[in-house]
Amino acid sequence: MNSKRTLLKTVAAAALSTLALGTAHAADITGAGATFPFPIYAKWAEMYKAQTGTGLNYQSIGSSGGLRQIRAKTVAFGASDAPVSGADLDKDGMVQFPAIIGGTVPVFNLDGIGKGELRVTGPVLAEMFLGKISKWNDPKLVALNPGKKLPDMTITVVHRADGSGTTFNWTDYLSVVSKDWADTVGKGAAVKWPAPTSVGGKGNEGVAANVSRTKGALGYVEYAYAKKNNIPVMALQNADGNYVMPGDDTFQAAAAGVDWFSVPGMGVSMVNAKGKDSWPVTTASFILMYKEPANKAESAEVLKFFDWAFKNGKQAALELDYVPMPDAVTQQIRTRVWSQINNK
């Protein structure tokens, strides 16, 4: 546990909106996008720089920003938690592959109630984000949490203000568990948030900060941000009816048996996965690259970095409660996806 706490502190210290390790030189790698995987990309970059001397300049600006940057060809790779469709990949001349698996979690701020001490079902969570359940002592929450003294306090929904793959995955989940959410809001990297008491935050960092300072807040962040900021997480009922807590074990349970190549671009949704231990909002974070890159040398360096991370970054990923891609899958990524990139 000490190594995990130390690693989280290291990442907390490093978690600036832009990661720039060392002095930039010709071999350094540029990327931009999702804030969801930023803690592990930061750790991998630190380790890789120490071993190879090659740095990573990664702008943690949100998935929508990452897609804009890669399409503008200002970076060697884009990162998105919302997978790009096969048709759009073909149109853009890009490939896509999952780099890491993690989980999005419901976080809250109530005096006297800590991590895992509050239980919620998917449909009730959807009603909270819809604004239909507007107080923490609503009878539906009281019924799910017998013996807990829930306050007569307004629920303040904290959501992403920027286009976000984390939002895409969160709203994908809410759409699966709530027909009302699916019909009125739907899923997307940016949606119109219906709850009357709502506050936006930029990046996972911004949502975590707003939840931390707002009594009565309810938000959603990638799990590493909840841990790093010591924000309580709800226990969430999964598809098998069990209340589970997030962690690399429950993310792994949700990812078990995924057929990655069943969808063009490997863009598989794992939300509300079956399995007694599965965390309901488990997702992959994806990397996007051009088949015919403008800078072939830098594109080759990106593949070297992720090849190294797949082989050497597993323990660091687990210590930050991410799930590394299985070896069998990374080998298929090398042969079936990276082989399409012309770096010669």
C-alpha atoms as one frame of an Amber mdcrd trajectory, in Angstrom:
protein
   0.000   0.000   0.000   2.869   2.398   0.729   4.136   2.151  -2.851   0.635
   2.923  -4.131   0.331   5.989  -1.881   3.795   7.180  -2.902   2.970   6.725
  -6.580  -0.302   8.617  -6.204   1.540  11.472  -4.492   4.079  11.514  -7.317
   1.315  11.706  -9.899  -0.526  14.348  -7.888   2.599  16.489  -7.940   2.992
  15.937 -11.683  -0.646  16.383 -12.671  -0.468  19.682 -14.467  -2.672  20.292
 -17.505   0.350  19.801 -19.744   2.991  17.168 -19.144   6.419  18.141 -20.438
   9.240  15.982 -19.182  12.752  17.236 -19.761  13.960  19.653 -22.392  12.245
  19.075 -25.717  14.370  17.770 -28.534  13.780  16.299 -31.965  12.934  12.806
 -30.671  10.347  13.962 -28.126   6.758  12.795 -28.604   3.716  15.073 -28.767
   0.189  14.003 -27.893  -3.041  15.530 -26.639  -6.456  14.524 -25.400  -8.172
  12.583 -22.644  -7.661  13.528 -19.003  -8.920  10.068 -17.945  -5.543   8.305
 -18.612  -3.324  11.276 -17.721  -2.084   9.906 -14.353  -0.750   6.697 -15.931
   0.608   8.431 -19.067   2.470  10.792 -16.721   3.996   7.895 -14.799   4.880
   5.962 -17.959   6.462   9.094 -19.434   8.589   9.620 -16.332   9.803   6.001
 -16.419  10.387   6.040 -20.196  12.330   9.307 -20.058  14.602   7.857 -17.379
  15.309   4.771 -19.496  15.518   6.202 -23.016  16.007   9.955 -22.768  12.919
  10.484 -24.941  10.337  12.802 -23.421   6.579  13.086 -23.823   4.713  16.366
 -24.177   1.090  15.397 -23.505  -1.636  18.027 -23.269  -4.379  16.773 -20.937
  -7.163  18.808 -22.569 -10.064  16.362 -22.899 -10.983  13.854 -25.573 -12.685
  16.368 -27.881  -9.602  18.577 -27.747  -7.390  15.593 -28.543  -9.466  14.781
 -31.631  -9.199  18.396 -32.791  -5.418  18.367 -32.319  -4.769  15.108 -34.171
  -7.077  16.135 -37.009  -5.191  19.453 -37.225  -1.963  17.380 -37.312  -0.380
  19.420 -34.520   0.436  16.286 -32.467   1.703  12.788 -33.293  -1.161  11.091
 -31.468  -4.576  11.962 -30.137  -6.143  10.337 -27.071  -9.867   9.794 -26.564
 -12.027   7.799 -24.185 -14.895   8.070 -26.662 -13.886   5.724 -29.502 -14.037
   7.099 -33.037 -16.273   5.123 -35.396 -14.780   2.888 -38.068 -16.307   5.096
 -40.774 -14.675   8.241 -39.358 -11.343   6.467 -38.927 -11.442   5.470 -42.601
 -12.423   8.989 -43.645  -9.560  10.513 -41.629  -7.024   7.869 -42.624  -6.373
   6.957 -38.997  -6.052   3.873 -36.823  -7.213   3.516 -33.223  -6.198   1.190
 -30.395  -6.924   0.919 -26.660  -3.951   1.786 -24.437  -5.313   1.321 -20.921
  -8.486   0.325 -19.072  -9.931   2.207 -16.115 -13.173   3.168 -14.465 -15.360
   6.233 -14.063 -16.875   6.604 -10.594 -19.636   8.594  -8.858 -18.082  10.899
  -6.257 -19.791  12.988  -3.585 -19.195  15.421  -0.738 -21.285  14.886   2.403
 -20.124  15.428   5.968 -19.738  12.217   7.943 -20.189   9.808   5.015 -17.069
   8.219   3.543 -15.950   6.002   0.692 -18.282   3.072   0.008 -20.701   4.111
   2.771 -23.356   5.259   0.305 -25.054   2.812  -2.066 -26.828   3.665  -5.305
 -28.384   1.870  -8.257 -27.969   2.940 -11.870 -31.596   4.111 -12.289 -31.470
   6.153  -9.054 -28.129   7.669 -10.096 -29.689   8.666 -13.422 -32.567  10.373
 -11.579 -30.024  12.319  -9.509 -28.209  13.530 -12.633 -31.571  14.304 -14.269
 -32.506  16.491 -11.303 -35.581  14.370 -10.529 -33.961  13.401  -7.226 -32.821
  16.794  -5.956 -32.176  16.198  -2.235 -29.767  13.826  -0.515 -32.516  12.630
   1.842 -34.841  11.637  -1.019 -36.866   8.508  -0.026 -35.245   6.448  -2.806
 -31.738   7.157  -1.441 -32.916   6.576   2.140 -34.369   3.188   1.129 -31.058
   2.138  -0.434 -29.083   3.252   2.634 -30.913   2.093   5.799 -29.408   3.445
   8.992 -27.576   6.289   7.255 -28.457   9.843   8.280 -28.765  11.588   4.925
 -28.996  15.394   5.047 -31.846  17.575   3.813 -29.437  19.162   1.346 -29.681
  20.038  -2.345 -27.687  17.811  -4.705 -25.293  19.922  -6.798 -24.383  18.017
  -9.965 -20.777  18.598 -11.057 -20.094  17.718 -14.685 -17.470  18.296 -17.349
 -17.520  21.718 -18.988 -15.329  20.554 -21.890 -15.932  17.885 -24.533 -14.987
  14.704 -22.745 -14.655  10.986 -23.330 -15.298  10.538 -19.609 -18.659  12.235
 -20.171 -19.283  10.008 -23.198 -18.734   6.887 -21.100 -20.718   8.198 -18.136
 -23.699   9.152 -20.309 -23.374   5.871 -22.220 -23.830   4.089 -18.884 -26.743
   6.303 -17.794 -28.418   5.684 -21.179 -28.120   1.908 -20.684 -29.592   1.888
 -17.156 -32.245   4.604 -17.644 -34.677   4.866 -20.564 -35.612   8.333 -19.292
 -31.959   9.458 -19.590 -31.588   7.810 -23.009 -34.746   9.527 -24.314 -34.181
  12.999 -22.854 -30.395  13.493 -22.715 -28.657  10.593 -24.456 -24.928   9.950
 -24.684 -22.148  12.137 -26.019 -18.841  13.836 -25.263 -20.881  16.948 -24.425
 -24.557  16.928 -23.405 -27.100  19.396 -22.045 -27.150  18.700 -18.310 -30.760
  18.796 -17.095 -30.396  19.141 -13.316 -31.221  22.754 -12.321 -28.391  22.833
  -9.778 -25.340  22.039 -11.922 -21.723  23.219 -12.070 -19.143  22.554 -14.799
 -15.454  21.767 -14.349 -12.683  21.526 -16.927 -11.083  18.094 -17.143 -11.269
  15.337 -14.538  -9.101  17.699 -12.477 -11.751  20.434 -12.544 -14.622  18.120
 -11.626 -12.607  16.632  -8.746 -11.752  20.124  -7.457 -15.373  21.317  -7.623
 -16.690  18.224  -5.830 -14.021  18.611  -3.131 -15.028  22.190  -2.346 -18.844
  21.930  -2.737 -20.899  20.451   0.100 -23.716  18.324  -1.322 -21.883  17.794
  -4.619 -22.300  14.748  -6.863 -19.941  14.233  -9.793 -18.100  11.675 -11.919
 -14.347  11.273 -12.441 -11.807   8.680 -13.472 -10.978   6.674 -10.357  -7.343
   7.820  -9.999  -8.589  11.405  -9.528 -10.957  10.329  -6.748  -8.116   8.533
  -4.968  -5.606  11.318  -5.506  -7.991  13.920  -4.068  -9.390  11.617  -1.348
 -12.978  12.087  -2.549 -15.552   9.519  -1.376 -16.930   7.145  -4.022 -20.361
   5.499  -3.985 -20.863   1.749  -4.118 -22.737   1.106  -7.366 -25.052  -1.787
  -8.182 -23.825  -3.751 -11.209 -25.690  -5.711 -13.897 -25.696  -8.833 -11.695
 -27.354  -6.918  -8.844 -24.281  -6.715  -6.611 -22.993  -3.513  -5.003 -19.339
  -3.132  -5.953 -16.537  -0.650  -5.414 -14.078   0.490  -8.097 -10.563  -0.895
  -8.338  -8.299  -2.735 -10.724  -9.986  -6.034  -9.751 -13.534  -4.872 -10.598
 -12.311  -3.116 -13.784 -10.569  -6.332 -14.805 -13.755  -8.306 -14.138 -15.704
  -6.000 -16.462 -13.041  -6.253 -19.185 -12.748 -10.044 -19.035 -13.796 -11.720
 -22.246 -14.038  -8.530 -24.343 -13.789  -9.240 -28.081 -11.769  -6.165 -29.033
 -11.908  -6.754 -32.764 -15.690  -7.206 -32.842 -16.017  -3.454 -33.492 -14.116
  -1.392 -36.097 -11.318   0.532 -34.411 -11.557  -1.744 -31.341 -14.126   0.703
 -29.911 -15.870  -1.739 -27.579 -18.253  -0.455 -24.865 -17.890  -2.226 -21.516
 -20.566  -0.284 -19.608 -22.883  -2.339 -17.397 -20.868  -5.484 -18.168 -22.160
  -8.780 -16.789 -20.244 -10.470 -13.994 -20.727 -10.576 -10.233 -17.634  -8.424
  -9.582 -17.793  -6.097 -12.622 -17.577  -2.335 -12.125 -20.448  -0.907 -14.222
 -18.603   2.078 -15.756 -15.390   0.468 -16.984 -13.846   1.783 -20.173 -10.767
   1.788 -22.338  -8.891   4.908 -23.363  -7.866   5.009 -27.022  -4.949   6.308
 -29.070  -5.446   7.729 -32.585  -2.682   7.948 -35.189  -2.426   8.548 -38.917
  -1.706   5.679 -41.280   0.420   8.098 -43.326   1.916  10.393 -40.679   3.371
  13.774 -41.631   6.334  13.155 -39.304   7.260   9.505 -39.731  10.135   9.631
 -37.236   7.929  10.995 -34.455   5.177   8.507 -35.296   7.728   5.698 -34.953
   8.724   7.100 -31.537   5.061   6.995 -30.417   4.889   3.287 -31.250   8.167
   2.684 -29.402   6.723   4.446 -26.346   3.495   2.419 -26.272   5.363  -0.800
 -27.071   7.563  -0.097 -24.037   4.528   0.800 -21.897   2.682  -2.394 -22.862
   5.736  -4.462 -21.882   7.064  -2.524 -18.883   4.262  -0.350 -17.534   1.869
  -2.930 -16.132   2.825  -2.664 -12.467   2.662   1.129 -12.548  -0.800   0.873
 -14.110  -2.050  -1.516 -11.413  -0.618   0.692  -8.639  -2.737   3.546  -9.994
  -5.814   1.252 -10.264  -5.822   1.026 -14.028  -5.871  -2.303 -15.861  -3.107
  -2.891 -18.415  -4.052  -4.323 -21.785  -3.513  -8.130 -21.839  -0.431  -9.390
 -23.693  -2.541 -11.308 -26.203  -4.364  -8.083 -27.113  -1.231  -5.932 -27.345
   0.327  -8.490 -29.651  -2.722  -8.231 -31.908  -2.479  -4.428 -31.755   1.105
  -4.676 -33.023   0.253  -7.017 -35.896  -3.212  -5.796 -36.898  -3.170  -2.062
 -36.106   0.393  -0.741 -35.980   1.202  -2.628 -39.162  -1.127  -0.186 -40.980
   1.034   2.810 -40.013   3.664   3.728 -42.611   6.656   5.052 -40.680   9.201
   4.267 -43.407
